[in-house]
């Protein structure tokens, strides 16, 4: 039987996550990452992600990421345009396949993500 998943807002914002170490490819700061998977039986990768300040490049993204920022502050730089955009709580980020740019986490940031 297939079962739906509901995650309450308070849990998304405050539940403890599982430490994963430093973000792969980091070239600035000490971006310690923690995550928790949501809806393991759903397609794609779904979860909550949190990161401490630091930065890393993203090269030719192989998939789509849909990310809703719960709290924190980050800067995303798009290599194609050079545009630097600040993202904070309530912002939605969609990065398509092939995207190249940079994430810089300025304040501890938590997001809900779907990667497919």
Phi, psi and omega in degrees: 000133178274136186238141177282165177235131174233128178240121182289148183305318181298326179287322178297320185282328191232350180297142177294147179248169181269121179299139181237000182089195183287140178302127179304137178081003182299137178234004177215144175067204179226070186286080176291132184247146172222145183217168167212135180279142175241145174051063184303334181271356179280160176288150180081189177248122182234135180183188175244136185229141176224146182216142175274165185306139179160180183212161180198152175276155171238125184244120174047063182312129184276351186214182177261137172242131174246119184226128177251120184280123180273311175203166178107189181212130179220164174236131177246129180249129177264117182296326183296324184248343185079359182293136176246123185238127175281135175237140182219183182310132179093349180278148178246130180242130175234115180250119185276166174303140180090351182294140175231134181179213186210140169255132169232114179273118184266326175224150179317127187235135176239138178220156167260133185229155169226127178240126182211000000 
